Amino acid sequence: FQCSSTCAGGFQRRVVVCQDENGYTANNCDEKSKPMEQRSCESGPCPQWAYGNWGECSKPCGAGTRTRLVVCQR
């Protein structure tokens, strides 16, 4: 199965069953040798917003605007 998360870790699952040579369900498998059904899947850090300082106001009085750089970084 796919990883449960696209970033910052997660896990994958798979089905593990005991079968005989004909593919039928059996119950005499050694439990100690059973393969893992779940494993972690690290997929890197999550993206986050990075932003700079506010710039100067566009007007010395009245209504103006201030801007800043905002980017989404991995």
Secondary structure, 3 states (H helix, E strand, C coil): CCCCCCCCCCEEECCCCCECCCCCECCCCCHHHCCCCEEECCCCCCCEEEECCCCCCCCCCCCCCCCCCEEEEC
